Amino acid sequence: AVVSTQSTGMALKVLITAFGPFEGHPTNASSTVLDLLQQDQSWIPSSAFVEFKKLDVVYDSTEQFIKEYWVVGNPDLTIHLGVHPGEKVAVECQCNETVYTRLDVAGKVPPANTWPLMESSLPLRDVVYRVGEECKLSRDAGTYLCQFVLHCSLTHGNGKSVFLHVPPVNTCPAGETVKTVRKIITEIFSTLTR
């Protein structure tokens, strides 16, 4: 189920997603960060309406949800979270040309289409600069569900999406990671409302 904020003045509609467990990550750090974002919503401006959703690490259901959400939910922005082995939050600014071949948790891959190189239309280089050393800009979201969800969102949302790779909780405590993620999201909000 999608969980919504109770903010008023819905000038900016945003979806934030994270992924559930998969091999090597029985507790996905992105889900933990999403829970923390949802628990303390003081960082959300009153001019924003934010919805939170946990996705299974499954290509079919992820693509279906994202496609439908862009049509029915009509968000201004989607922000996707996933785990990576790095020590900093990585702000993914593009998807590389890819054929997805890694099996999801259901043991499937999407149709063997080549997904094209796509870039976010958001000013992410500026966002990373303003947030500082706590995060880094990345042009490699991988070849699994992390890049796949961004590909889906960029395809259906005309570039109004970003993917944030968060470190595992044994590398960086989720409480610290969520502070960085909040700063990044706040900077993105500010670029969209200027």
Long-range contacts (C-beta under 8 A, 24 or more apart in sequence): 1-53, 2-51, 2-52, 2-53, 3-38, 3-51, 3-52, 3-53, 4-49, 4-50, 4-51, 4-52, 5-41, 5-44, 5-48, 5-49, 5-50, 5-51, 7-41, 7-44, 7-45, 7-46, 7-47, 7-48, 7-49, 7-50, 8-46, 9-46, 9-47, 10-47, 10-48, 10-49, 11-47, 11-48, 11-193, 12-45, 12-47, 12-48, 12-49, 12-76, 12-77, 12-189, 12-192, 12-193, 13-48, 13-49, 13-51, 13-73, 13-74, 13-75, 13-76, 13-77, 14-48, 14-49, 14-50, 14-51, 14-75, 14-76, 14-77, 14-78, 14-79, 14-189, 15-50, 15-51, 15-52, 15-53, 15-69, 15-73, 15-75, 15-77, 15-78, 15-79, 16-50, 16-51, 16-52, 16-53, 16-78, 16-79, 16-80, 16-81, 16-185, 17-52, 17-53, 17-54, 17-55, 17-78, 17-79, 17-80, 17-81, 17-149, 18-53, 18-54, 18-55, 18-80, 18-81, 18-82, 19-54, 19-55, 19-56, 19-57, 19-81, 19-82, 19-83, 19-145, 19-146, 19-149, 20-54, 20-55, 20-56, 20-57, 21-57, 21-105, 22-57, 22-104, 22-105, 22-145, 23-105, 25-83, 25-168, 27-169, 28-82, 28-83, 29-83, 29-166, 29-167, 29-168, 29-169, 29-174, 29-177, 30-81, 30-82, 30-83, 30-166, 32-169, 32-174, 33-81, 33-166, 33-174, 33-177, 33-178, 33-181, 34-81, 36-174, 36-175, 36-178, 37-178, 37-181, 37-182, 37-185, 43-182, 43-185, 43-186, 45-189, 45-193, 47-193, 48-189, 51-75, 55-145, 55-149, 56-105, 56-106, 57-104, 57-105, 57-145, 58-104, 58-105, 58-106, 58-108, 58-145, 59-100, 59-104, 59-108, 59-109, 59-110, 59-145, 59-148, 60-106, 60-108, 60-110, 62-145, 62-148, 62-149, 62-152, 63-110, 63-148, 63-152, 66-149, 66-152, 66-153, 66-156, 67-152, 67-156, 70-153, 70-156, 70-157, 71-156, 75-157, 75-160, 76-160, 76-192, 77-122, 77-157, 77-160, 77-161, 77-162, 77-188, 77-192, 78-153, 78-157, 78-160, 78-161, 78-162, 79-161, 79-162, 79-163, 79-164, 79-185, 79-188, 80-146, 80-149, 80-150, 80-153, 80-161, 80-162, 80-163, 80-164, 81-163, 81-164, 81-165, 81-166, 81-181, 82-145, 82-146, 82-149, 82-163, 82-164, 82-165, 82-166, 83-165, 83-166, 83-167, 83-168, 84-142, 84-146, 84-165, 84-166, 84-167, 85-167, 85-168, 85-171, 86-136, 86-165, 86-167, 86-171, 87-167, 87-171, 87-172, 88-134, 88-135, 88-136, 88-167, 88-172, 88-180, 89-134, 89-135, 89-136, 89-164, 89-165, 89-166, 89-167, 89-177, 89-180, 89-181, 89-184, 90-135, 90-136, 90-137, 90-138, 90-164, 90-165, 91-124, 91-127, 91-128, 91-135, 91-136, 91-137, 91-138, 91-162, 91-163, 91-164, 91-184, 92-120, 92-138, 92-139, 92-140, 92-141, 92-146, 92-147, 92-150, 92-162, 92-163, 92-164, 92-165, 93-119, 93-120, 93-122, 93-124, 93-125, 93-137, 93-138, 93-139, 93-162, 94-118, 94-119, 94-120, 94-139, 94-141, 95-119, 95-141, 95-147, 95-150, 95-151, 95-154, 96-139, 96-140, 96-141, 96-147, 98-143, 98-147, 98-151, 100-143, 100-144, 100-148, 101-143, 102-143, 102-144, 104-145, 110-148, 115-148, 115-151, 118-150, 118-151, 118-154, 118-155, 118-159, 119-154, 119-159, 120-150, 120-154, 120-159, 120-160, 120-161, 120-162, 121-158, 121-159, 121-160, 122-159, 122-160, 122-161, 122-162, 122-188, 122-191, 122-192, 123-191, 124-162, 124-188, 126-187, 126-191, 127-184, 127-187, 127-188, 127-191, 128-184, 130-187, 131-180, 131-183, 131-184, 131-187, 134-179, 134-180, 134-183, 135-180, 135-183, 135-184, 138-165, 141-165, 162-188
